[in-house]
Amino acid sequence: MHVVRQVKVVRSRLVFGLPKNDRDRRVPLPDSVAQSLKEHTEKYDPLSITLPWEDPFSDERVTVPLLFTTTRRGAIKRAPSTIRTGVRR
């Protein structure tokens, strides 16, 4: 998979931006995950989402088709790593 952008939180608002370290990257996927993504894209159309680029107060907006969205048809905000998933260590 070639990752060229991400949804991230800047000043409590969602924006599109470059991935970690401001670089696009290639991420290997197991065949099972690639197959699941293929099946998902055959069943559900991507939804175009418009967000600011990097700065939530910028006038520059970018529209990107997303494969996964919220039930309200918005970009998914990742949970902070401090939230526990219910798994005991």
Buried (B, 14 or more C-beta within 10 A) or exposed (E): EEEEBBBBEBEEEBBBBBBEEEEEEEEEEEEEEEEEBEEEEEEEEEBEBEBBBBEBEEEEEBEBEBEEBEEEEBBEEEEEEEEEEEEEE
